[in-house]
Amino acid sequence: MDAGVLRAAFARFPSGVTALSALVDGEPTGMAVSAFLSVSLAPPLIAVSVQRSSRTWPELRRSGGIGVSVLAAGHGGLSRQLSGAAAGRFTGVDWAGAASGAVRIEGAAAWFDCVLDQELPAGDHVIALLAVRHVEYRQDVPPLVFHGSAFRQLV
Ligand SMILES: Cc1cc2nc3c(=O)[nH]c(=O)nc-3n(C[C@H](O)[C@H](O)[C@H](O)COP(=O)(O)O)c2cc1C
């Protein structure tokens, strides 16, 4: 199967974009992730799919808390920044750290403070099941939409 065709077919599915972020050795650390799934209400669980080659995920997974911020319509540039050079990912970013170690991106449409529950090997990715310990959301903040490798808005 042609990987480029498969990637393009996957990109036909519109999604939001999240920022997985936590304090690691006191520094905000994170990555943009569009592969997010709301899994369970009771108990509250979400899942994300992370590339096996990720250098950031092994750092995040050892934090006591992992923040999952649902990025807002104006966060397209931020999501590119959160997938670029690791050293500058939080430069100029308005963020807040929770006691758990989870980091919240200010202005996000929703925020989940999570703890890693399970990891499932999935080809060249790992599916991480995250237990949600705290949640906040803003009804008035439109989300960022990722479709066909471009950022879009709902309205
Ligand atoms: C819009 C967008 C969506 C992304 N979605 C994912 C994703 O679902 N899973 C993933 O592992 N990486 C995703 N990435 C790439 C990561 O943010 C990051 O670039 C990658 O993990 C390599 O950096 P790292 O080695 O620091 O993890 C996405 C990047 C962008 C810009």
PDBQT file of the ligand as one rigid body, heavy atoms in Angstrom, charges set to zero:
ROOT
HETATM    1  C1  LIG A 201      -1.592  19.561  13.379  1.00  0.00    +0.000 C 
HETATM    2  C2  LIG A 201      -0.645  18.518  13.859  1.00  0.00    +0.000 A 
HETATM    3  C3  LIG A 201      -1.125  17.283  14.301  1.00  0.00    +0.000 A 
HETATM    4  C4  LIG A 201      -0.263  16.293  14.775  1.00  0.00    +0.000 A 
HETATM    5  N1  LIG A 201      -0.779  15.122  15.223  1.00  0.00    +0.000 NA
HETATM    6  C5  LIG A 201       0.048  14.170  15.731  1.00  0.00    +0.000 A 
HETATM    7  C6  LIG A 201      -0.490  12.957  16.247  1.00  0.00    +0.000 A 
HETATM    8  O1  LIG A 201      -1.712  12.740  16.271  1.00  0.00    +0.000 OA
HETATM    9  N2  LIG A 201       0.371  12.046  16.777  1.00  0.00    +0.000 N 
HETATM   10  C7  LIG A 201       1.725  12.264  16.790  1.00  0.00    +0.000 A 
HETATM   11  O2  LIG A 201       2.456  11.400  17.273  1.00  0.00    +0.000 OA
HETATM   12  N3  LIG A 201       2.263  13.391  16.285  1.00  0.00    +0.000 NA
HETATM   13  C8  LIG A 201       1.458  14.351  15.769  1.00  0.00    +0.000 A 
HETATM   14  N4  LIG A 201       1.991  15.517  15.278  1.00  0.00    +0.000 N 
HETATM   15  C9  LIG A 201       3.460  15.680  15.288  1.00  0.00    +0.000 C 
HETATM   16  C10 LIG A 201       3.990  16.026  16.692  1.00  0.00    +0.000 C 
HETATM   17  O3  LIG A 201       3.437  17.248  17.151  1.00  0.00    +0.000 OA
HETATM   18  C11 LIG A 201       5.514  16.140  16.713  1.00  0.00    +0.000 C 
HETATM   19  O4  LIG A 201       5.954  16.925  15.656  1.00  0.00    +0.000 OA
HETATM   20  C12 LIG A 201       6.192  14.811  16.574  1.00  0.00    +0.000 C 
HETATM   21  O5  LIG A 201       5.798  13.988  17.630  1.00  0.00    +0.000 OA
HETATM   22  C13 LIG A 201       7.741  14.910  16.563  1.00  0.00    +0.000 C 
HETATM   23  O6  LIG A 201       8.204  15.609  17.687  1.00  0.00    +0.000 OA
HETATM   24  P1  LIG A 201       8.733  14.840  19.000  1.00  0.00    +0.000 P 
HETATM   25  O7  LIG A 201       9.864  13.922  18.575  1.00  0.00    +0.000 OA
HETATM   26  O8  LIG A 201       9.180  15.933  19.894  1.00  0.00    +0.000 OA
HETATM   27  O9  LIG A 201       7.586  14.052  19.561  1.00  0.00    +0.000 OA
HETATM   28  C14 LIG A 201       1.152  16.521  14.787  1.00  0.00    +0.000 A 
HETATM   29  C15 LIG A 201       1.639  17.760  14.343  1.00  0.00    +0.000 A 
HETATM   30  C16 LIG A 201       0.758  18.743  13.879  1.00  0.00    +0.000 A 
HETATM   31  C17 LIG A 201       1.299  20.068  13.421  1.00  0.00    +0.000 C 
ENDROOT
TORSDOF 0
